Amino acid sequence: MGAMEITVSEDNLTAFLRLTGDPPTGGTVQEIKALLDSHGIRYGIVPDEVIEEYLAAFSKKTDVLEIARGKPPLPGTDAHIIYYFDTDPLKIGALRHGGTIDYRDRGQIPQVKKGTLLARKEPATAGKPGMDVFGVEIRPPQPKDIKIRCGKGAVKSEDGLRAHATQNGEPNLSHDGKLSVFPRLLISGDVDMKSGHVEFDGDVDIRGSVQDGFRVQAGRLIAGEILRSDITVSGDIVVSGGIIGATIRGDGNLKARFIHHARIQLLGDIVVEKEVINSDITTNGAFLVQEGKIFNSRVSAKGGIEAEQIGSDESRPCFLSVGLDEGARAKIEHLKELKKKKRAKRKKLERVVEKLQSLSRKLLKKTAEPGKALDREPLERVETKIKKLQEKVDELKSERNTLNQDINGIHEWSQSSGGSPVIKVHGAIYAHTSIRAPHTSTELMTNFTRSRISEKRISPSEGHREVWKMVAAPLK
């Protein structure tokens, strides 16, 4: 028998035969098969004719023969959702991919009627197992599932494969994947003393400004200007003017002309035309000020930051974070705080219900005493109050369950959406700007112009830990 060597690939899907010795010599087909068997190789072995041809080709004895090939597993397909309306009416997606948008365009918001199909889920399909050269089954990767999530104005079918509108209105897909349909409220002037605070489960279109000290809670918000106010929105926010001094929380995208002295927490993308000054901004999307400037601000954007200029010689330095999940974490902490408040409120109501139930039992006992006039009115009043309070308790339980679903949904969405630890500057980014990414942080010691600054993994030398660095390269 000649000198022969069997090697197997790292994934166990391929085995190779090489003749060794000087000169290389081989054995018979039977000897080679016996060698394969001694290595436990039993699947995908080439036909005898191929082995004989290899052995007969004396001039190629140093060549390696692929002696066995396994069958790789066939992956299935991940579940995905098809939406039947424009999920990006602001066209921010085009801007992220190098396109342009009209900052003054409020967006063509689609309309649907009650019963309209909003989304359809294509379920995951299972893959097919493979087999390695040792005859061991290789299981296919588990396909990813995804659930249709519905908010107000939308309902999921019993099988979970479709979602329909339950009312006429404007469909919305939040950044974390929740479907809603919003009715519309038009405010022709400002949100001020005349209008009061605005709380509306739908689209709010404010033709004027949100004035200092007022609160707006809405599904989607369009406004001329937002001043020092408190804004909570589950969909997109479009401001044709600027944002000055506001506190804003939202689950969608935001588009504004400028942002000054604001505190903003979003899940979606933020697009600003002019400048961002003295603001604290956190988003799980991208932060795009492609033709504008950022001064003296803290910006955390999981999807990366792009601007014309960041910092200056005169302003205080900026603090930037990219590729981190701070937006989702902030949203989850906010929802947990709401959940805690609802639980405390429910416990308080349950204590009141217990006292009223005790009173009800006493009144019932009195009405049952012989010789007493039957007066059921006090008892009925108490029982009516118990019923109303119990309905409120049940409502708070339902709201708490919804918050749990939202927390889980945001967590799953955040885990599945990758970050982009990249900063693009078309003009200049100034020295002393601080940058934090998932694996490293740095403070710039010099100015950079037309640069792409990103986190890079530096391959470690033998025996050393891996190293990550922020690396600047020319912007293409």
NUVOVEX-361036 format. One record per residue (C-alpha): residue in three letters; x negated, y, z negated. Coordinates in steps of 0.2 Angstrom, whole numbers. Each point is the difference from the previous one (the first is absolute). Layout:
% residues N
[baba "ALA"; [X; Y; Z]]
...
% end
This chain:
% residues 476
[baba "MET"; [0; 0; 0]]
[baba "GLY"; [-7; 17; 5]]
[baba "ALA"; [-1; 15; -12]]
[baba "MET"; [16; 9; -1]]
[baba "GLU"; [7; 15; -10]]
[baba "ILE"; [18; 4; -4]]
[baba "THR"; [5; 18; -5]]
[baba "VAL"; [17; 7; -4]]
[baba "SER"; [6; 18; 2]]
[baba "GLU"; [5; 9; -16]]
[baba "ASP"; [18; -1; 3]]
[baba "ASN"; [-1; -19; 3]]
[baba "LEU"; [8; 2; 17]]
[baba "THR"; [-15; -5; 11]]
[baba "ALA"; [-13; -13; -1]]
[baba "PHE"; [-17; 0; 10]]
[baba "LEU"; [-12; -14; 5]]
[baba "ARG"; [-18; 4; 3]]
[baba "LEU"; [-14; -12; 5]]
[baba "THR"; [-16; 2; -10]]
[baba "GLY"; [-17; -7; 1]]
[baba "ASP"; [-14; 3; 12]]
[baba "PRO"; [4; -5; 13]]
[baba "PRO"; [19; 0; -5]]
[baba "THR"; [8; -17; 1]]
[baba "GLY"; [18; -5; -2]]
[baba "GLY"; [9; -16; -4]]
[baba "THR"; [16; -8; 7]]
[baba "VAL"; [18; 6; -1]]
[baba "GLN"; [3; -12; -13]]
[baba "GLU"; [-14; 6; -11]]
[baba "ILE"; [5; 18; 2]]
[baba "LYS"; [18; -5; -5]]
[baba "ALA"; [-7; -9; -15]]
[baba "LEU"; [-10; 16; -5]]
[baba "LEU"; [16; 10; 2]]
[baba "ASP"; [10; -12; -11]]
[baba "SER"; [-14; 1; -13]]
[baba "HIS"; [2; 19; -1]]
[baba "GLY"; [19; -2; -2]]
[baba "ILE"; [4; 7; 18]]
[baba "ARG"; [15; -8; 6]]
[baba "TYR"; [11; 13; 10]]
[baba "GLY"; [-3; 8; 17]]
[baba "ILE"; [-15; -11; 5]]
[baba "VAL"; [-4; 2; 19]]
[baba "PRO"; [4; -15; 12]]
[baba "ASP"; [-14; -13; 2]]
[baba "GLU"; [-3; 6; 17]]
[baba "VAL"; [-6; 17; -6]]
[baba "ILE"; [-12; -8; -12]]
[baba "GLU"; [-7; -12; 13]]
[baba "GLU"; [-2; 15; 12]]
[baba "TYR"; [-10; 9; -14]]
[baba "LEU"; [-11; -14; -3]]
[baba "ALA"; [-3; -3; 18]]
[baba "ALA"; [-6; 18; 3]]
[baba "PHE"; [-18; -2; -5]]
[baba "SER"; [-5; 17; 6]]
[baba "LYS"; [12; 8; -13]]
[baba "LYS"; [-4; -10; -15]]
[baba "THR"; [-3; 16; -10]]
[baba "ASP"; [17; 6; 3]]
[baba "VAL"; [14; -1; -13]]
[baba "LEU"; [15; -9; 4]]
[baba "GLU"; [17; 5; -8]]
[baba "ILE"; [4; -18; -6]]
[baba "ALA"; [17; 4; -8]]
[baba "ARG"; [12; 14; -1]]
[baba "GLY"; [14; 2; -12]]
[baba "LYS"; [17; 9; 3]]
[baba "PRO"; [2; 17; -8]]
[baba "PRO"; [16; 4; -9]]
[baba "LEU"; [12; 10; 10]]
[baba "PRO"; [5; 16; -9]]
[baba "GLY"; [19; 4; -2]]
[baba "THR"; [7; 17; 2]]
[baba "ASP"; [3; 13; -14]]
[baba "ALA"; [17; 6; -3]]
[baba "HIS"; [3; 17; 7]]
[baba "ILE"; [15; 13; 1]]
[baba "ILE"; [7; 8; 16]]
[baba "TYR"; [7; 17; -3]]
[baba "TYR"; [14; 7; 11]]
[baba "PHE"; [-3; 18; -3]]
[baba "ASP"; [-15; 12; 1]]
[baba "THR"; [-10; -3; -16]]
[baba "ASP"; [-12; 15; 4]]
[baba "PRO"; [11; 15; 5]]
[baba "LEU"; [-14; 12; -5]]
[baba "LYS"; [-12; -9; 12]]
[baba "ILE"; [-14; 0; -13]]
[baba "GLY"; [-6; -17; 6]]
[baba "ALA"; [-5; 9; 17]]
[baba "LEU"; [-10; 12; -10]]
[baba "ARG"; [-9; -14; -9]]
[baba "HIS"; [-5; -7; 16]]
[baba "GLY"; [-7; 15; 8]]
[baba "GLY"; [16; 8; 7]]
[baba "THR"; [8; 17; -4]]
[baba "ILE"; [16; 6; -8]]
[baba "ASP"; [10; 16; -1]]
[baba "TYR"; [-1; 5; -18]]
[baba "ARG"; [15; 11; 2]]
[baba "ASP"; [11; -15; 7]]
[baba "ARG"; [11; -6; -14]]
[baba "GLY"; [2; -17; 9]]
[baba "GLN"; [14; -8; 9]]
[baba "ILE"; [8; -10; -14]]
[baba "PRO"; [10; -15; 6]]
[baba "GLN"; [18; -2; -4]]
[baba "VAL"; [9; -17; -4]]
[baba "LYS"; [18; -4; -3]]
[baba "LYS"; [7; -12; -14]]
[baba "GLY"; [-3; -18; 5]]
[baba "THR"; [-15; 4; 12]]
[baba "LEU"; [-14; -13; 0]]
[baba "LEU"; [-15; 8; -8]]
[baba "ALA"; [-13; -14; -1]]
[baba "ARG"; [-2; -18; 4]]
[baba "LYS"; [-13; -12; -7]]
[baba "GLU"; [-9; -13; 10]]
[baba "PRO"; [-4; -14; -13]]
[baba "ALA"; [-17; -7; -2]]
[baba "THR"; [-4; -16; 10]]
[baba "ALA"; [-11; -14; -8]]
[baba "GLY"; [-16; -4; 9]]
[baba "LYS"; [-6; -18; 4]]
[baba "PRO"; [-13; -9; -10]]
[baba "GLY"; [-17; -4; 8]]
[baba "MET"; [-13; -14; -3]]
[baba "ASP"; [-18; 1; -3]]
[baba "VAL"; [-13; -12; 6]]
[baba "PHE"; [1; -10; -16]]
[baba "GLY"; [18; -3; 3]]
[baba "VAL"; [5; 12; -14]]
[baba "GLU"; [16; 10; 3]]
[baba "ILE"; [-2; 19; 1]]
[baba "ARG"; [15; 10; -6]]
[baba "PRO"; [4; 15; 11]]
[baba "PRO"; [0; 17; -9]]
[baba "GLN"; [16; 4; -9]]
[baba "PRO"; [10; 13; 11]]
[baba "LYS"; [4; 16; -9]]
[baba "ASP"; [18; 4; -4]]
[baba "ILE"; [8; 17; -1]]
[baba "LYS"; [17; 5; -7]]
[baba "ILE"; [13; 12; 6]]
[baba "ARG"; [2; 13; -14]]
[baba "CYS"; [16; 11; -1]]
[baba "GLY"; [3; 16; -9]]
[baba "LYS"; [16; 11; 0]]
[baba "GLY"; [10; -1; 16]]
[baba "ALA"; [-7; -16; 6]]
[baba "VAL"; [4; -19; -4]]
[baba "LYS"; [-9; -16; 3]]
[baba "SER"; [9; -15; 8]]
[baba "GLU"; [2; -15; -12]]
[baba "ASP"; [-13; -10; 10]]
[baba "GLY"; [-12; 15; -2]]
[baba "LEU"; [-3; 1; 19]]
[baba "ARG"; [9; 16; 4]]
[baba "ALA"; [4; 17; -7]]
[baba "HIS"; [15; 11; 5]]
[baba "ALA"; [5; 18; -4]]
[baba "THR"; [14; 1; -13]]
[baba "GLN"; [4; 18; 4]]
[baba "ASN"; [-2; 13; 14]]
[baba "GLY"; [-16; 10; -1]]
[baba "GLU"; [-19; 1; 4]]
[baba "PRO"; [-10; -16; -2]]
[baba "ASN"; [-17; 0; -10]]
[baba "LEU"; [-14; -12; -3]]
[baba "SER"; [-10; 5; -15]]
[baba "HIS"; [-19; -2; 1]]
[baba "ASP"; [1; -16; -11]]
[baba "GLY"; [14; -8; 11]]
[baba "LYS"; [17; 4; -8]]
[baba "LEU"; [14; 4; 12]]
[baba "SER"; [13; 13; -4]]
[baba "VAL"; [13; 10; 10]]
[baba "PHE"; [3; 18; -6]]
[baba "PRO"; [15; 11; 2]]
[baba "ARG"; [-5; 19; 4]]
[baba "LEU"; [2; 16; -11]]
[baba "LEU"; [-4; 16; 9]]
[baba "ILE"; [-4; 15; -11]]
[baba "SER"; [0; 16; 11]]
[baba "GLY"; [-10; 11; -12]]
[baba "ASP"; [-12; -3; -15]]
[baba "VAL"; [1; -12; -14]]
[baba "ASP"; [2; 14; -14]]
[baba "MET"; [11; 6; -14]]
[baba "LYS"; [15; -1; 13]]
[baba "SER"; [-2; -18; 5]]
[baba "GLY"; [-8; -7; -16]]
[baba "HIS"; [-10; -15; -1]]
[baba "VAL"; [3; -13; 14]]
[baba "GLU"; [2; -18; -3]]
[baba "PHE"; [6; -10; 16]]
[baba "ASP"; [-1; -18; 5]]
[baba "GLY"; [-4; 5; 18]]
[baba "ASP"; [-8; 12; 12]]
[baba "VAL"; [-1; 18; -6]]
[baba "ASP"; [-3; 13; 13]]
[baba "ILE"; [-5; 17; -8]]
[baba "ARG"; [-1; 14; 12]]
[baba "GLY"; [-8; 11; -12]]
[baba "SER"; [-12; -3; -15]]
[baba "VAL"; [1; -10; -16]]
[baba "GLN"; [-3; 14; -12]]
[baba "ASP"; [-10; 0; -17]]
[baba "GLY"; [6; -10; -14]]
[baba "PHE"; [13; -11; 10]]
[baba "ARG"; [1; -18; 2]]
[baba "VAL"; [4; -10; 16]]
[baba "GLN"; [3; -19; 0]]
[baba "ALA"; [4; -7; 17]]
[baba "GLY"; [-2; -15; 13]]
[baba "ARG"; [-9; 11; 13]]
[baba "LEU"; [-4; 18; -1]]
[baba "ILE"; [-2; 14; 13]]
[baba "ALA"; [-3; 18; -6]]
[baba "GLY"; [-7; 16; 6]]
[baba "GLU"; [-11; 2; -16]]
[baba "ILE"; [-3; -8; -17]]
[baba "LEU"; [-5; 11; -14]]
[baba "ARG"; [-4; -4; -18]]
[baba "SER"; [14; -13; -2]]
[baba "ASP"; [2; -19; -4]]
[baba "ILE"; [3; -11; 15]]
[baba "THR"; [4; -19; 1]]
[baba "VAL"; [3; -8; 16]]
[baba "SER"; [1; -18; 6]]
[baba "GLY"; [-2; 4; 18]]
[baba "ASP"; [-10; 12; 11]]
[baba "ILE"; [-3; 18; -4]]
[baba "VAL"; [-1; 14; 13]]
[baba "VAL"; [-5; 17; -4]]
[baba "SER"; [-1; 13; 14]]
[baba "GLY"; [-8; 12; -11]]
[baba "GLY"; [-11; -3; -15]]
[baba "ILE"; [0; -8; -17]]
[baba "ILE"; [-5; 11; -14]]
[baba "GLY"; [-2; -6; -18]]
[baba "ALA"; [13; -14; 2]]
[baba "THR"; [-1; -17; -8]]
[baba "ILE"; [5; -13; 12]]
[baba "ARG"; [3; -19; -1]]
[baba "GLY"; [5; -11; 15]]
[baba "ASP"; [0; -16; 9]]
[baba "GLY"; [-2; 6; 18]]
[baba "ASN"; [-10; 12; 10]]
[baba "LEU"; [-3; 18; -2]]
[baba "LYS"; [-2; 14; 13]]
[baba "ALA"; [-4; 18; -4]]
[baba "ARG"; [-8; 15; 6]]
[baba "PHE"; [-11; 3; -15]]
[baba "ILE"; [-1; -6; -19]]
[baba "HIS"; [-6; 12; -14]]
[baba "HIS"; [0; -4; -19]]
[baba "ALA"; [10; -16; 2]]
[baba "ARG"; [1; -17; -8]]
[baba "ILE"; [5; -13; 12]]
[baba "GLN"; [2; -19; -2]]
[baba "LEU"; [6; -10; 16]]
[baba "LEU"; [-1; -17; 8]]
[baba "GLY"; [0; 6; 18]]
[baba "ASP"; [-11; 10; 11]]
[baba "ILE"; [-3; 19; -3]]
[baba "VAL"; [-2; 12; 14]]
[baba "VAL"; [-5; 18; -2]]
[baba "GLU"; [-2; 13; 14]]
[baba "LYS"; [-10; 14; -9]]
[baba "GLU"; [-8; -2; -17]]
[baba "VAL"; [0; -8; -17]]
[baba "ILE"; [-5; 10; -15]]
[baba "ASN"; [-1; -3; -19]]
[baba "SER"; [11; -16; 2]]
[baba "ASP"; [0; -18; -8]]
[baba "ILE"; [6; -12; 13]]
[baba "THR"; [2; -19; -1]]
[baba "THR"; [6; -11; 15]]
[baba "ASN"; [-1; -18; 5]]
[baba "GLY"; [0; 6; 18]]
[baba "ALA"; [-12; 11; 10]]
[baba "PHE"; [-3; 18; -4]]
[baba "LEU"; [-1; 10; 17]]
[baba "VAL"; [-5; 18; 1]]
[baba "GLN"; [-8; -2; 17]]
[baba "GLU"; [-1; 18; 4]]
[baba "GLY"; [1; 7; -17]]
[baba "LYS"; [-11; 2; -16]]
[baba "ILE"; [0; -7; -18]]
[baba "PHE"; [-6; 11; -14]]
[baba "ASN"; [-2; -3; -19]]
[baba "SER"; [11; -16; 0]]
[baba "ARG"; [1; -17; -5]]
[baba "VAL"; [6; -12; 13]]
[baba "SER"; [2; -19; -1]]
[baba "ALA"; [6; -8; 16]]
[baba "LYS"; [-1; -19; 2]]
[baba "GLY"; [1; 2; 19]]
[baba "GLY"; [-14; 12; 2]]
[baba "ILE"; [-2; 19; 1]]
[baba "GLU"; [-3; 10; 16]]
[baba "ALA"; [-2; 19; 1]]
[baba "GLU"; [-9; 14; 9]]
[baba "GLN"; [-9; 6; -16]]
[baba "ILE"; [-1; -6; -17]]
[baba "GLY"; [-7; 13; -13]]
[baba "SER"; [-10; 16; 2]]
[baba "ASP"; [-15; 9; -7]]
[baba "GLU"; [12; 11; -10]]
[baba "SER"; [13; -12; -7]]
[baba "ARG"; [-1; -14; -13]]
[baba "PRO"; [-4; -17; 6]]
[baba "CYS"; [13; -12; 6]]
[baba "PHE"; [2; -18; -8]]
[baba "LEU"; [5; -13; 13]]
[baba "SER"; [5; -18; -2]]
[baba "VAL"; [3; -11; 15]]
[baba "GLY"; [5; -19; 2]]
[baba "LEU"; [7; 0; -18]]
[baba "ASP"; [18; -5; -6]]
[baba "GLU"; [3; 15; -11]]
[baba "GLY"; [16; 5; 9]]
[baba "ALA"; [8; -17; -3]]
[baba "ARG"; [-7; -1; -18]]
[baba "ALA"; [8; 17; -3]]
[baba "LYS"; [16; -5; 7]]
[baba "ILE"; [1; -16; -10]]
[baba "GLU"; [-4; 9; -16]]
[baba "HIS"; [14; 13; 4]]
[baba "LEU"; [12; -15; 2]]
[baba "LYS"; [-6; -8; -15]]
[baba "GLU"; [3; 16; -10]]
[baba "LEU"; [18; 1; 7]]
[baba "LYS"; [3; -18; -4]]
[baba "LYS"; [-5; 3; -18]]
[baba "LYS"; [12; 15; -1]]
[baba "LYS"; [14; -10; 7]]
[baba "ARG"; [-3; -14; -13]]
[baba "ALA"; [0; 12; -14]]
[baba "LYS"; [16; 8; 6]]
[baba "ARG"; [8; -17; 2]]
[baba "LYS"; [-5; -5; -18]]
[baba "LYS"; [7; 16; -7]]
[baba "LEU"; [17; -4; 9]]
[baba "GLU"; [0; -18; -5]]
[baba "ARG"; [-1; 6; -19]]
[baba "VAL"; [14; 12; 3]]
[baba "VAL"; [10; -14; 8]]
[baba "GLU"; [-3; -12; -15]]
[baba "LYS"; [6; 14; -12]]
[baba "LEU"; [16; 2; 11]]
[baba "GLN"; [3; -18; 0]]
[baba "SER"; [-1; -1; -19]]
[baba "LEU"; [12; 14; -1]]
[baba "SER"; [11; -9; 13]]
[baba "ARG"; [1; -15; -11]]
[baba "LYS"; [5; 10; -15]]
[baba "LEU"; [14; 9; 9]]
[baba "LEU"; [6; -17; 7]]
[baba "LYS"; [0; -7; -18]]
[baba "LYS"; [10; 15; -6]]
[baba "THR"; [13; -1; 14]]
[baba "ALA"; [3; -18; -5]]
[baba "GLU"; [3; 4; -18]]
[baba "PRO"; [19; -4; -5]]
[baba "GLY"; [11; 15; -4]]
[baba "LYS"; [-11; 12; 10]]
[baba "ALA"; [7; 10; 14]]
[baba "LEU"; [-8; -6; 17]]
[baba "ASP"; [-11; 14; 7]]
[baba "ARG"; [-11; -7; 13]]
[baba "GLU"; [-5; 17; 7]]
[baba "PRO"; [-17; 2; -10]]
[baba "LEU"; [-4; -18; 4]]
[baba "GLU"; [3; 3; 19]]
[baba "ARG"; [-11; 16; 0]]
[baba "VAL"; [-14; -10; -8]]
[baba "GLU"; [1; -14; 12]]
[baba "THR"; [1; 12; 15]]
[baba "LYS"; [-16; 8; -6]]
[baba "ILE"; [-8; -17; -3]]
[baba "LYS"; [4; -5; 18]]
[baba "LYS"; [-7; 16; 7]]
[baba "LEU"; [-16; -1; -10]]
[baba "GLN"; [-2; -19; 4]]
[baba "GLU"; [1; 5; 19]]
[baba "LYS"; [-14; 13; -3]]
[baba "VAL"; [-10; -13; -9]]
[baba "ASP"; [2; -12; 15]]
[baba "GLU"; [-4; 14; 12]]
[baba "LEU"; [-16; 3; -9]]
[baba "LYS"; [-5; -18; 0]]
[baba "SER"; [3; -1; 19]]
[baba "GLU"; [-10; 16; 2]]
[baba "ARG"; [-14; -8; -10]]
[baba "ASN"; [0; -15; 11]]
[baba "THR"; [-1; 11; 16]]
[baba "LEU"; [-15; 8; -8]]
[baba "ASN"; [-8; -17; -3]]
[baba "GLN"; [3; -4; 18]]
[baba "ASP"; [-7; 17; 6]]
[baba "ILE"; [-16; -3; -11]]
[baba "ASN"; [-3; -17; 8]]
[baba "GLY"; [4; 6; 17]]
[baba "ILE"; [-13; 14; -1]]
[baba "HIS"; [-13; -12; -8]]
[baba "GLU"; [2; -12; 14]]
[baba "TRP"; [0; 13; 14]]
[baba "SER"; [-16; 8; -8]]
[baba "GLN"; [-9; -16; -1]]
[baba "SER"; [4; -4; 18]]
[baba "SER"; [-5; 17; 7]]
[baba "GLY"; [-18; 3; 2]]
[baba "GLY"; [-9; 16; -4]]
[baba "SER"; [-11; 11; 10]]
[baba "PRO"; [-15; 7; -10]]
[baba "VAL"; [-4; 13; 14]]
[baba "ILE"; [-2; 19; 0]]
[baba "LYS"; [0; 8; 17]]
[baba "VAL"; [-5; 18; 2]]
[baba "HIS"; [1; 10; 16]]
[baba "GLY"; [-9; 15; -7]]
[baba "ALA"; [-10; 0; -16]]
[baba "ILE"; [1; -9; -17]]
[baba "TYR"; [-9; 10; -13]]
[baba "ALA"; [-13; -6; -13]]
[baba "HIS"; [6; -5; -18]]
[baba "THR"; [16; -8; 7]]
[baba "SER"; [3; -16; -10]]
[baba "ILE"; [5; -15; 9]]
[baba "ARG"; [7; -16; -8]]
[baba "ALA"; [3; -17; 9]]
[baba "PRO"; [5; -17; -5]]
[baba "HIS"; [-18; -6; -3]]
[baba "THR"; [-10; 16; -2]]
[baba "SER"; [0; 19; -3]]
[baba "THR"; [-12; 14; 4]]
[baba "GLU"; [-2; 19; 0]]
[baba "LEU"; [-6; 8; 16]]
[baba "MET"; [-16; 9; -2]]
[baba "THR"; [0; 9; 16]]
[baba "ASN"; [13; 6; 13]]
[baba "PHE"; [5; -12; 14]]
[baba "THR"; [8; 6; 17]]
[baba "ARG"; [11; -10; 12]]
[baba "SER"; [-3; -16; -11]]
[baba "ARG"; [9; -16; -4]]
[baba "ILE"; [-4; -5; -18]]
[baba "SER"; [5; -18; -4]]
[baba "GLU"; [-4; -13; -13]]
[baba "LYS"; [-12; -14; 7]]
[baba "ARG"; [-6; -16; -8]]
[baba "ILE"; [-19; -1; 1]]
[baba "SER"; [-6; -18; 1]]
[baba "PRO"; [-9; -5; -16]]
[baba "SER"; [-17; -8; 1]]
[baba "GLU"; [-3; -17; -8]]
[baba "GLY"; [4; 0; -18]]
[baba "HIS"; [8; 17; 0]]
[baba "ARG"; [18; 6; -2]]
[baba "GLU"; [9; 7; 14]]
[baba "VAL"; [-1; 19; 2]]
[baba "TRP"; [13; 12; 6]]
[baba "LYS"; [-4; 18; 6]]
[baba "MET"; [9; 14; 8]]
[baba "VAL"; [-7; 3; 17]]
[baba "ALA"; [1; 15; 12]]
[baba "ALA"; [0; -2; 18]]
[baba "PRO"; [4; 12; 15]]
[baba "LEU"; [18; 1; 4]]
[baba "LYS"; [4; -7; 17]]
% end
